[in-house]
Amino acid sequence: MRQFNAQKLKADIMYEARVVGMPGGTSKPIAEKVAAAVEKWIQKRSAVTVEDINKRVSIEIEQYSPNLSYVYRNRGKII
């Protein structure tokens, strides 16, 4: 069983933000807010899958950047 890692999530979000050309000064606060929201969301559930987490991350990112949300949701796919 894997544990949720907020630091890894922040790094993943910031990486994808660089892909869409978002500056680090913008992506870091977004990554921190999204990771905190997802961590809070996870605590209310007895079990979650990686797919559940990825979907929630995409929903949370959407508030800040629809482009980043799209790229995060489709990472690993040819788009």
PyMOL Python script that loads the backbone (N, CA, C, O; Angstrom):
from pymol import cmd

cmd.read_pdbstr("""\
ATOM      1  N   MET A   1       0.841  -1.181   0.000  1.00  0.00           N
ATOM      2  CA  MET A   1       0.000   0.000   0.000  1.00  0.00           C
ATOM      3  C   MET A   1       0.884   1.241   0.000  1.00  0.00           C
ATOM      4  O   MET A   1       1.796   1.359   0.818  1.00  0.00           O
ATOM      5  N   ARG A   2       0.616   2.156  -0.908  1.00  0.00           N
ATOM      6  CA  ARG A   2       1.397   3.394  -0.985  1.00  0.00           C
ATOM      7  C   ARG A   2       0.747   4.471  -0.141  1.00  0.00           C
ATOM      8  O   ARG A   2      -0.475   4.529  -0.009  1.00  0.00           O
ATOM      9  N   GLN A   3       1.573   5.308   0.419  1.00  0.00           N
ATOM     10  CA  GLN A   3       1.101   6.432   1.216  1.00  0.00           C
ATOM     11  C   GLN A   3       1.082   7.693   0.357  1.00  0.00           C
ATOM     12  O   GLN A   3       1.898   7.853  -0.550  1.00  0.00           O
ATOM     13  N   PHE A   4       0.147   8.575   0.653  1.00  0.00           N
ATOM     14  CA  PHE A   4       0.085   9.859  -0.042  1.00  0.00           C
ATOM     15  C   PHE A   4       1.309  10.677   0.339  1.00  0.00           C
ATOM     16  O   PHE A   4       1.681  10.745   1.510  1.00  0.00           O
ATOM     17  N   ASN A   5       1.931  11.298  -0.657  1.00  0.00           N
ATOM     18  CA  ASN A   5       3.123  12.099  -0.441  1.00  0.00           C
ATOM     19  C   ASN A   5       2.875  13.502  -0.998  1.00  0.00           C
ATOM     20  O   ASN A   5       2.968  13.723  -2.205  1.00  0.00           O
ATOM     21  N   ALA A   6       2.562  14.438  -0.116  1.00  0.00           N
ATOM     22  CA  ALA A   6       2.249  15.807  -0.533  1.00  0.00           C
ATOM     23  C   ALA A   6       3.437  16.464  -1.228  1.00  0.00           C
ATOM     24  O   ALA A   6       3.243  17.233  -2.170  1.00  0.00           O
ATOM     25  N   GLN A   7       4.661  16.181  -0.788  1.00  0.00           N
ATOM     26  CA  GLN A   7       5.841  16.781  -1.408  1.00  0.00           C
ATOM     27  C   GLN A   7       5.999  16.318  -2.857  1.00  0.00           C
ATOM     28  O   GLN A   7       6.329  17.113  -3.738  1.00  0.00           O
ATOM     29  N   LYS A   8       5.763  15.034  -3.093  1.00  0.00           N
ATOM     30  CA  LYS A   8       5.851  14.506  -4.452  1.00  0.00           C
ATOM     31  C   LYS A   8       4.756  15.111  -5.321  1.00  0.00           C
ATOM     32  O   LYS A   8       4.996  15.442  -6.482  1.00  0.00           O
ATOM     33  N   LEU A   9       3.561  15.257  -4.768  1.00  0.00           N
ATOM     34  CA  LEU A   9       2.470  15.866  -5.518  1.00  0.00           C
ATOM     35  C   LEU A   9       2.822  17.304  -5.910  1.00  0.00           C
ATOM     36  O   LEU A   9       2.599  17.711  -7.050  1.00  0.00           O
ATOM     37  N   LYS A  10       3.367  18.063  -4.972  1.00  0.00           N
ATOM     38  CA  LYS A  10       3.774  19.441  -5.276  1.00  0.00           C
ATOM     39  C   LYS A  10       4.799  19.462  -6.409  1.00  0.00           C
ATOM     40  O   LYS A  10       4.700  20.272  -7.330  1.00  0.00           O
ATOM     41  N   ALA A  11       5.773  18.574  -6.333  1.00  0.00           N
ATOM     42  CA  ALA A  11       6.806  18.507  -7.374  1.00  0.00           C
ATOM     43  C   ALA A  11       6.193  18.136  -8.724  1.00  0.00           C
ATOM     44  O   ALA A  11       6.575  18.698  -9.751  1.00  0.00           O
ATOM     45  N   ASP A  12       5.254  17.204  -8.733  1.00  0.00           N
ATOM     46  CA  ASP A  12       4.592  16.801  -9.975  1.00  0.00           C
ATOM     47  C   ASP A  12       3.810  17.962 -10.574  1.00  0.00           C
ATOM     48  O   ASP A  12       3.866  18.193 -11.782  1.00  0.00           O
ATOM     49  N   ILE A  13       3.087  18.688  -9.739  1.00  0.00           N
ATOM     50  CA  ILE A  13       2.309  19.827 -10.223  1.00  0.00           C
ATOM     51  C   ILE A  13       3.236  20.901 -10.780  1.00  0.00           C
ATOM     52  O   ILE A  13       2.967  21.467 -11.840  1.00  0.00           O
ATOM     53  N   MET A  14       4.316  21.181 -10.076  1.00  0.00           N
ATOM     54  CA  MET A  14       5.250  22.208 -10.538  1.00  0.00           C
ATOM     55  C   MET A  14       5.928  21.788 -11.847  1.00  0.00           C
ATOM     56  O   MET A  14       6.189  22.628 -12.709  1.00  0.00           O
ATOM     57  N   TYR A  15       6.208  20.511 -11.992  1.00  0.00           N
ATOM     58  CA  TYR A  15       6.785  20.023 -13.248  1.00  0.00           C
ATOM     59  C   TYR A  15       5.815  20.259 -14.404  1.00  0.00           C
ATOM     60  O   TYR A  15       6.196  20.795 -15.445  1.00  0.00           O
ATOM     61  N   GLU A  16       4.556  19.854 -14.212  1.00  0.00           N
ATOM     62  CA  GLU A  16       3.558  20.033 -15.262  1.00  0.00           C
ATOM     63  C   GLU A  16       3.309  21.519 -15.538  1.00  0.00           C
ATOM     64  O   GLU A  16       3.026  21.901 -16.673  1.00  0.00           O
ATOM     65  N   ALA A  17       3.414  22.350 -14.505  1.00  0.00           N
ATOM     66  CA  ALA A  17       3.254  23.796 -14.686  1.00  0.00           C
ATOM     67  C   ALA A  17       4.357  24.346 -15.593  1.00  0.00           C
ATOM     68  O   ALA A  17       4.106  25.220 -16.423  1.00  0.00           O
ATOM     69  N   ARG A  18       5.576  23.833 -15.430  1.00  0.00           N
ATOM     70  CA  ARG A  18       6.674  24.262 -16.310  1.00  0.00           C
ATOM     71  C   ARG A  18       6.387  23.866 -17.754  1.00  0.00           C
ATOM     72  O   ARG A  18       6.723  24.596 -18.687  1.00  0.00           O
ATOM     73  N   VAL A  19       5.757  22.693 -17.930  1.00  0.00           N
ATOM     74  CA  VAL A  19       5.416  22.214 -19.273  1.00  0.00           C
ATOM     75  C   VAL A  19       4.486  23.201 -19.974  1.00  0.00           C
ATOM     76  O   VAL A  19       4.624  23.427 -21.177  1.00  0.00           O
ATOM     77  N   VAL A  20       3.542  23.791 -19.243  1.00  0.00           N
ATOM     78  CA  VAL A  20       2.611  24.745 -19.861  1.00  0.00           C
ATOM     79  C   VAL A  20       3.138  26.173 -19.829  1.00  0.00           C
ATOM     80  O   VAL A  20       2.443  27.102 -20.240  1.00  0.00           O
ATOM     81  N   GLY A  21       4.366  26.352 -19.343  1.00  0.00           N
ATOM     82  CA  GLY A  21       5.005  27.666 -19.360  1.00  0.00           C
ATOM     83  C   GLY A  21       4.639  28.568 -18.198  1.00  0.00           C
ATOM     84  O   GLY A  21       4.789  29.787 -18.285  1.00  0.00           O
ATOM     85  N   MET A  22       4.162  27.984 -17.117  1.00  0.00           N
ATOM     86  CA  MET A  22       3.804  28.777 -15.941  1.00  0.00           C
ATOM     87  C   MET A  22       5.060  29.056 -15.125  1.00  0.00           C
ATOM     88  O   MET A  22       5.834  28.135 -14.863  1.00  0.00           O
ATOM     89  N   PRO A  23       5.282  30.306 -14.717  1.00  0.00           N
ATOM     90  CA  PRO A  23       6.469  30.629 -13.916  1.00  0.00           C
ATOM     91  C   PRO A  23       6.425  29.966 -12.537  1.00  0.00           C
ATOM     92  O   PRO A  23       5.352  29.732 -11.980  1.00  0.00           O
ATOM     93  N   GLY A  24       7.606  29.669 -12.002  1.00  0.00           N
ATOM     94  CA  GLY A  24       7.714  29.035 -10.686  1.00  0.00           C
ATOM     95  C   GLY A  24       7.053  29.828  -9.582  1.00  0.00           C
ATOM     96  O   GLY A  24       6.500  29.253  -8.645  1.00  0.00           O
ATOM     97  N   GLY A  25       7.106  31.149  -9.685  1.00  0.00           N
ATOM     98  CA  GLY A  25       6.491  31.982  -8.665  1.00  0.00           C
ATOM     99  C   GLY A  25       4.981  31.853  -8.629  1.00  0.00           C
ATOM    100  O   GLY A  25       4.348  32.136  -7.611  1.00  0.00           O
ATOM    101  N   THR A  26       4.410  31.428  -9.736  1.00  0.00           N
ATOM    102  CA  THR A  26       2.968  31.205  -9.818  1.00  0.00           C
ATOM    103  C   THR A  26       2.624  29.767  -9.462  1.00  0.00           C
ATOM    104  O   THR A  26       1.645  29.512  -8.759  1.00  0.00           O
ATOM    105  N   SER A  27       3.425  28.833  -9.945  1.00  0.00           N
ATOM    106  CA  SER A  27       3.094  27.415  -9.766  1.00  0.00           C
ATOM    107  C   SER A  27       3.295  26.912  -8.340  1.00  0.00           C
ATOM    108  O   SER A  27       2.564  26.034  -7.884  1.00  0.00           O
ATOM    109  N   LYS A  28       4.278  27.461  -7.637  1.00  0.00           N
ATOM    110  CA  LYS A  28       4.545  26.972  -6.286  1.00  0.00           C
ATOM    111  C   LYS A  28       3.362  27.188  -5.335  1.00  0.00           C
ATOM    112  O   LYS A  28       2.978  26.251  -4.636  1.00  0.00           O
ATOM    113  N   PRO A  29       2.769  28.393  -5.284  1.00  0.00           N
ATOM    114  CA  PRO A  29       1.608  28.560  -4.398  1.00  0.00           C
ATOM    115  C   PRO A  29       0.417  27.688  -4.815  1.00  0.00           C
ATOM    116  O   PRO A  29      -0.319  27.181  -3.969  1.00  0.00           O
ATOM    117  N   ILE A  30       0.243  27.523  -6.120  1.00  0.00           N
ATOM    118  CA  ILE A  30      -0.841  26.651  -6.594  1.00  0.00           C
ATOM    119  C   ILE A  30      -0.593  25.227  -6.133  1.00  0.00           C
ATOM    120  O   ILE A  30      -1.496  24.569  -5.616  1.00  0.00           O
ATOM    121  N   ALA A  31       0.630  24.750  -6.319  1.00  0.00           N
ATOM    122  CA  ALA A  31       0.977  23.383  -5.914  1.00  0.00           C
ATOM    123  C   ALA A  31       0.751  23.187  -4.423  1.00  0.00           C
ATOM    124  O   ALA A  31       0.240  22.147  -4.008  1.00  0.00           O
ATOM    125  N   GLU A  32       1.122  24.166  -3.616  1.00  0.00           N
ATOM    126  CA  GLU A  32       0.948  24.055  -2.172  1.00  0.00           C
ATOM    127  C   GLU A  32      -0.531  24.022  -1.782  1.00  0.00           C
ATOM    128  O   GLU A  32      -0.934  23.227  -0.932  1.00  0.00           O
ATOM    129  N   LYS A  33      -1.336  24.881  -2.400  1.00  0.00           N
ATOM    130  CA  LYS A  33      -2.773  24.912  -2.096  1.00  0.00           C
ATOM    131  C   LYS A  33      -3.457  23.622  -2.533  1.00  0.00           C
ATOM    132  O   LYS A  33      -4.285  23.070  -1.808  1.00  0.00           O
ATOM    133  N   VAL A  34      -3.107  23.154  -3.713  1.00  0.00           N
ATOM    134  CA  VAL A  34      -3.721  21.924  -4.230  1.00  0.00           C
ATOM    135  C   VAL A  34      -3.325  20.729  -3.366  1.00  0.00           C
ATOM    136  O   VAL A  34      -4.178  19.914  -3.016  1.00  0.00           O
ATOM    137  N   ALA A  35      -2.050  20.616  -3.021  1.00  0.00           N
ATOM    138  CA  ALA A  35      -1.600  19.497  -2.191  1.00  0.00           C
ATOM    139  C   ALA A  35      -2.297  19.509  -0.834  1.00  0.00           C
ATOM    140  O   ALA A  35      -2.691  18.456  -0.333  1.00  0.00           O
ATOM    141  N   ALA A  36      -2.451  20.683  -0.237  1.00  0.00           N
ATOM    142  CA  ALA A  36      -3.134  20.781   1.059  1.00  0.00           C
ATOM    143  C   ALA A  36      -4.604  20.378   0.932  1.00  0.00           C
ATOM    144  O   ALA A  36      -5.133  19.672   1.791  1.00  0.00           O
ATOM    145  N   ALA A  37      -5.260  20.824  -0.136  1.00  0.00           N
ATOM    146  CA  ALA A  37      -6.669  20.484  -0.334  1.00  0.00           C
ATOM    147  C   ALA A  37      -6.851  18.988  -0.570  1.00  0.00           C
ATOM    148  O   ALA A  37      -7.785  18.382  -0.044  1.00  0.00           O
ATOM    149  N   VAL A  38      -5.964  18.397  -1.356  1.00  0.00           N
ATOM    150  CA  VAL A  38      -6.055  16.962  -1.634  1.00  0.00           C
ATOM    151  C   VAL A  38      -5.772  16.160  -0.364  1.00  0.00           C
ATOM    152  O   VAL A  38      -6.448  15.169  -0.087  1.00  0.00           O
ATOM    153  N   GLU A  39      -4.782  16.588   0.397  1.00  0.00           N
ATOM    154  CA  GLU A  39      -4.463  15.894   1.646  1.00  0.00           C
ATOM    155  C   GLU A  39      -5.663  15.935   2.598  1.00  0.00           C
ATOM    156  O   GLU A  39      -5.980  14.930   3.235  1.00  0.00           O
ATOM    157  N   LYS A  40      -6.317  17.067   2.696  1.00  0.00           N
ATOM    158  CA  LYS A  40      -7.512  17.204   3.530  1.00  0.00           C
ATOM    159  C   LYS A  40      -8.632  16.299   3.013  1.00  0.00           C
ATOM    160  O   LYS A  40      -9.323  15.647   3.796  1.00  0.00           O
ATOM    161  N   TRP A  41      -8.804  16.264   1.701  1.00  0.00           N
ATOM    162  CA  TRP A  41      -9.821  15.426   1.067  1.00  0.00           C
ATOM    163  C   TRP A  41      -9.570  13.947   1.362  1.00  0.00           C
ATOM    164  O   TRP A  41     -10.503  13.199   1.657  1.00  0.00           O
ATOM    165  N   ILE A  42      -8.310  13.533   1.281  1.00  0.00           N
ATOM    166  CA  ILE A  42      -7.951  12.132   1.527  1.00  0.00           C
ATOM    167  C   ILE A  42      -8.263  11.721   2.964  1.00  0.00           C
ATOM    168  O   ILE A  42      -8.717  10.602   3.200  1.00  0.00           O
ATOM    169  N   GLN A  43      -8.027  12.603   3.912  1.00  0.00           N
ATOM    170  CA  GLN A  43      -8.232  12.279   5.322  1.00  0.00           C
ATOM    171  C   GLN A  43      -9.683  11.920   5.644  1.00  0.00           C
ATOM    172  O   GLN A  43      -9.956  11.252   6.641  1.00  0.00           O
ATOM    173  N   LYS A  44     -10.604  12.364   4.801  1.00  0.00           N
ATOM    174  CA  LYS A  44     -12.020  12.097   5.032  1.00  0.00           C
ATOM    175  C   LYS A  44     -12.462  10.764   4.434  1.00  0.00           C
ATOM    176  O   LYS A  44     -13.632  10.399   4.549  1.00  0.00           O
ATOM    177  N   ARG A  45     -11.559  10.039   3.805  1.00  0.00           N
ATOM    178  CA  ARG A  45     -11.887   8.779   3.160  1.00  0.00           C
ATOM    179  C   ARG A  45     -11.113   7.625   3.767  1.00  0.00           C
ATOM    180  O   ARG A  45      -9.979   7.779   4.220  1.00  0.00           O
ATOM    181  N   SER A  46     -11.756   6.466   3.765  1.00  0.00           N
ATOM    182  CA  SER A  46     -11.089   5.294   4.330  1.00  0.00           C
ATOM    183  C   SER A  46     -10.129   4.662   3.329  1.00  0.00           C
ATOM    184  O   SER A  46      -9.151   4.022   3.716  1.00  0.00           O
ATOM    185  N   ALA A  47     -10.413   4.843   2.042  1.00  0.00           N
ATOM    186  CA  ALA A  47      -9.530   4.296   1.011  1.00  0.00           C
ATOM    187  C   ALA A  47      -9.693   5.117  -0.254  1.00  0.00           C
ATOM    188  O   ALA A  47     -10.796   5.548  -0.592  1.00  0.00           O
ATOM    189  N   VAL A  48      -8.585   5.328  -0.947  1.00  0.00           N
ATOM    190  CA  VAL A  48      -8.600   6.022  -2.240  1.00  0.00           C
ATOM    191  C   VAL A  48      -7.611   5.349  -3.172  1.00  0.00           C
ATOM    192  O   VAL A  48      -6.632   4.743  -2.737  1.00  0.00           O
ATOM    193  N   THR A  49      -7.885   5.466  -4.453  1.00  0.00           N
ATOM    194  CA  THR A  49      -6.963   4.924  -5.447  1.00  0.00           C
ATOM    195  C   THR A  49      -6.130   6.070  -6.028  1.00  0.00           C
ATOM    196  O   THR A  49      -6.430   7.245  -5.822  1.00  0.00           O
ATOM    197  N   VAL A  50      -5.101   5.705  -6.739  1.00  0.00           N
ATOM    198  CA  VAL A  50      -4.282   6.709  -7.421  1.00  0.00           C
ATOM    199  C   VAL A  50      -5.151   7.472  -8.416  1.00  0.00           C
ATOM    200  O   VAL A  50      -5.001   8.684  -8.574  1.00  0.00           O
ATOM    201  N   GLU A  51      -6.053   6.769  -9.080  1.00  0.00           N
ATOM    202  CA  GLU A  51      -6.950   7.430 -10.024  1.00  0.00           C
ATOM    203  C   GLU A  51      -7.845   8.443  -9.315  1.00  0.00           C
ATOM    204  O   GLU A  51      -8.087   9.530  -9.840  1.00  0.00           O
ATOM    205  N   ASP A  52      -8.340   8.093  -8.122  1.00  0.00           N
ATOM    206  CA  ASP A  52      -9.157   9.025  -7.331  1.00  0.00           C
ATOM    207  C   ASP A  52      -8.360  10.292  -7.019  1.00  0.00           C
ATOM    208  O   ASP A  52      -8.863  11.408  -7.154  1.00  0.00           O
ATOM    209  N   ILE A  53      -7.128  10.101  -6.606  1.00  0.00           N
ATOM    210  CA  ILE A  53      -6.278  11.242  -6.247  1.00  0.00           C
ATOM    211  C   ILE A  53      -6.010  12.105  -7.470  1.00  0.00           C
ATOM    212  O   ILE A  53      -6.121  13.329  -7.403  1.00  0.00           O
ATOM    213  N   ASN A  54      -5.658  11.478  -8.587  1.00  0.00           N
ATOM    214  CA  ASN A  54      -5.378  12.250  -9.801  1.00  0.00           C
ATOM    215  C   ASN A  54      -6.590  13.050 -10.254  1.00  0.00           C
ATOM    216  O   ASN A  54      -6.456  14.193 -10.691  1.00  0.00           O
ATOM    217  N   LYS A  55      -7.766  12.455 -10.151  1.00  0.00           N
ATOM    218  CA  LYS A  55      -8.983  13.170 -10.522  1.00  0.00           C
ATOM    219  C   LYS A  55      -9.210  14.361  -9.591  1.00  0.00           C
ATOM    220  O   LYS A  55      -9.569  15.449 -10.042  1.00  0.00           O
ATOM    221  N   ARG A  56      -8.997  14.148  -8.291  1.00  0.00           N
ATOM    222  CA  ARG A  56      -9.187  15.242  -7.331  1.00  0.00           C
ATOM    223  C   ARG A  56      -8.168  16.356  -7.555  1.00  0.00           C
ATOM    224  O   ARG A  56      -8.499  17.538  -7.469  1.00  0.00           O
ATOM    225  N   VAL A  57      -6.933  15.969  -7.842  1.00  0.00           N
ATOM    226  CA  VAL A  57      -5.893  16.965  -8.121  1.00  0.00           C
ATOM    227  C   VAL A  57      -6.309  17.819  -9.312  1.00  0.00           C
ATOM    228  O   VAL A  57      -6.192  19.044  -9.273  1.00  0.00           O
ATOM    229  N   SER A  58      -6.786  17.184 -10.355  1.00  0.00           N
ATOM    230  CA  SER A  58      -7.212  17.903 -11.549  1.00  0.00           C
ATOM    231  C   SER A  58      -8.356  18.869 -11.234  1.00  0.00           C
ATOM    232  O   SER A  58      -8.373  19.996 -11.730  1.00  0.00           O
ATOM    233  N   ILE A  59      -9.295  18.434 -10.424  1.00  0.00           N
ATOM    234  CA  ILE A  59     -10.417  19.295 -10.018  1.00  0.00           C
ATOM    235  C   ILE A  59      -9.905  20.504  -9.243  1.00  0.00           C
ATOM    236  O   ILE A  59     -10.339  21.630  -9.488  1.00  0.00           O
ATOM    237  N   GLU A  60      -8.997  20.280  -8.322  1.00  0.00           N
ATOM    238  CA  GLU A  60      -8.453  21.378  -7.512  1.00  0.00           C
ATOM    239  C   GLU A  60      -7.641  22.358  -8.365  1.00  0.00           C
ATOM    240  O   GLU A  60      -7.740  23.570  -8.173  1.00  0.00           O
ATOM    241  N   ILE A  61      -6.845  21.849  -9.298  1.00  0.00           N
ATOM    242  CA  ILE A  61      -6.024  22.704 -10.151  1.00  0.00           C
ATOM    243  C   ILE A  61      -6.903  23.558 -11.061  1.00  0.00           C
ATOM    244  O   ILE A  61      -6.555  24.696 -11.375  1.00  0.00           O
ATOM    245  N   GLU A  62      -8.029  23.016 -11.480  1.00  0.00           N
ATOM    246  CA  GLU A  62      -8.932  23.714 -12.401  1.00  0.00           C
ATOM    247  C   GLU A  62      -9.284  25.114 -11.904  1.00  0.00           C
ATOM    248  O   GLU A  62      -9.458  26.029 -12.709  1.00  0.00           O
ATOM    249  N   GLN A  63      -9.390  25.287 -10.601  1.00  0.00           N
ATOM    250  CA  GLN A  63      -9.713  26.591 -10.012  1.00  0.00           C
ATOM    251  C   GLN A  63      -8.671  27.656 -10.368  1.00  0.00           C
ATOM    252  O   GLN A  63      -8.990  28.838 -10.488  1.00  0.00           O
ATOM    253  N   TYR A  64      -7.446  27.222 -10.529  1.00  0.00           N
ATOM    254  CA  TYR A  64      -6.332  28.145 -10.733  1.00  0.00           C
ATOM    255  C   TYR A  64      -5.892  28.243 -12.188  1.00  0.00           C
ATOM    256  O   TYR A  64      -5.518  29.317 -12.660  1.00  0.00           O
ATOM    257  N   SER A  65      -5.937  27.114 -12.897  1.00  0.00           N
ATOM    258  CA  SER A  65      -5.462  27.110 -14.274  1.00  0.00           C
ATOM    259  C   SER A  65      -6.084  25.944 -15.050  1.00  0.00           C
ATOM    260  O   SER A  65      -5.673  24.796 -14.879  1.00  0.00           O
ATOM    261  N   PRO A  66      -7.069  26.238 -15.898  1.00  0.00           N
ATOM    262  CA  PRO A  66      -7.657  25.161 -16.708  1.00  0.00           C
ATOM    263  C   PRO A  66      -6.630  24.462 -17.602  1.00  0.00           C
ATOM    264  O   PRO A  66      -6.721  23.253 -17.815  1.00  0.00           O
ATOM    265  N   ASN A  67      -5.654  25.211 -18.125  1.00  0.00           N
ATOM    266  CA  ASN A  67      -4.627  24.594 -18.973  1.00  0.00           C
ATOM    267  C   ASN A  67      -3.785  23.600 -18.180  1.00  0.00           C
ATOM    268  O   ASN A  67      -3.517  22.492 -18.646  1.00  0.00           O
ATOM    269  N   LEU A  68      -3.377  23.992 -17.004  1.00  0.00           N
ATOM    270  CA  LEU A  68      -2.583  23.102 -16.158  1.00  0.00           C
ATOM    271  C   LEU A  68      -3.405  21.879 -15.757  1.00  0.00           C
ATOM    272  O   LEU A  68      -2.887  20.762 -15.739  1.00  0.00           O
ATOM    273  N   SER A  69      -4.658  22.080 -15.442  1.00  0.00           N
ATOM    274  CA  SER A  69      -5.530  20.961 -15.085  1.00  0.00           C
ATOM    275  C   SER A  69      -5.620  19.961 -16.229  1.00  0.00           C
ATOM    276  O   SER A  69      -5.535  18.752 -16.014  1.00  0.00           O
ATOM    277  N   TYR A  70      -5.793  20.468 -17.443  1.00  0.00           N
ATOM    278  CA  TYR A  70      -5.884  19.609 -18.628  1.00  0.00           C
ATOM    279  C   TYR A  70      -4.598  18.806 -18.820  1.00  0.00           C
ATOM    280  O   TYR A  70      -4.643  17.597 -19.049  1.00  0.00           O
ATOM    281  N   VAL A  71      -3.470  19.475 -18.727  1.00  0.00           N
ATOM    282  CA  VAL A  71      -2.188  18.788 -18.910  1.00  0.00           C
ATOM    283  C   VAL A  71      -1.966  17.763 -17.808  1.00  0.00           C
ATOM    284  O   VAL A  71      -1.509  16.654 -18.083  1.00  0.00           O
ATOM    285  N   TYR A  72      -2.283  18.116 -16.562  1.00  0.00           N
ATOM    286  CA  TYR A  72      -2.102  17.170 -15.453  1.00  0.00           C
ATOM    287  C   TYR A  72      -2.991  15.941 -15.656  1.00  0.00           C
ATOM    288  O   TYR A  72      -2.548  14.809 -15.463  1.00  0.00           O
ATOM    289  N   ARG A  73      -4.232  16.170 -16.043  1.00  0.00           N
ATOM    290  CA  ARG A  73      -5.203  15.087 -16.216  1.00  0.00           C
ATOM    291  C   ARG A  73      -4.773  14.142 -17.340  1.00  0.00           C
ATOM    292  O   ARG A  73      -5.061  12.946 -17.294  1.00  0.00           O
ATOM    293  N   ASN A  74      -4.082  14.683 -18.349  1.00  0.00           N
ATOM    294  CA  ASN A  74      -3.725  13.883 -19.521  1.00  0.00           C
ATOM    295  C   ASN A  74      -2.256  13.545 -19.598  1.00  0.00           C
ATOM    296  O   ASN A  74      -1.786  13.101 -20.645  1.00  0.00           O
ATOM    297  N   ARG A  75      -1.507  13.744 -18.510  1.00  0.00           N
ATOM    298  CA  ARG A  75      -0.081  13.437 -18.549  1.00  0.00           C
ATOM    299  C   ARG A  75       0.111  11.948 -18.799  1.00  0.00           C
ATOM    300  O   ARG A  75      -0.656  11.113 -18.320  1.00  0.00           O
ATOM    301  N   GLY A  76       1.120  11.650 -19.536  1.00  0.00           N
ATOM    302  CA  GLY A  76       1.388  10.260 -19.895  1.00  0.00           C
ATOM    303  C   GLY A  76       0.627   9.821 -21.134  1.00  0.00           C
ATOM    304  O   GLY A  76       0.834   8.712 -21.627  1.00  0.00           O
ATOM    305  N   LYS A  77      -0.252  10.679 -21.645  1.00  0.00           N
ATOM    306  CA  LYS A  77      -0.993  10.385 -22.864  1.00  0.00           C
ATOM    307  C   LYS A  77      -0.464  11.295 -23.964  1.00  0.00           C
ATOM    308  O   LYS A  77       0.130  12.335 -23.682  1.00  0.00           O
ATOM    309  N   ILE A  78      -0.670  10.920 -25.166  1.00  0.00           N
ATOM    310  CA  ILE A  78      -0.310  11.764 -26.293  1.00  0.00           C
ATOM    311  C   ILE A  78      -1.449  12.753 -26.483  1.00  0.00           C
ATOM    312  O   ILE A  78      -2.591  12.368 -26.734  1.00  0.00           O
ATOM    313  N   ILE A  79      -1.112  14.060 -26.356  1.00  0.00           N
ATOM    314  CA  ILE A  79      -2.147  15.076 -26.546  1.00  0.00           C
ATOM    315  C   ILE A  79      -1.721  16.082 -27.597  1.00  0.00           C
ATOM    316  O   ILE A  79      -2.464  17.017 -27.895  1.00  0.00           O
TER     317      ILE A  79
END
""", "prot")
cmd.dss("prot")
cmd.show_as("cartoon", "prot")
cmd.util.cbc("prot")
cmd.orient("prot")
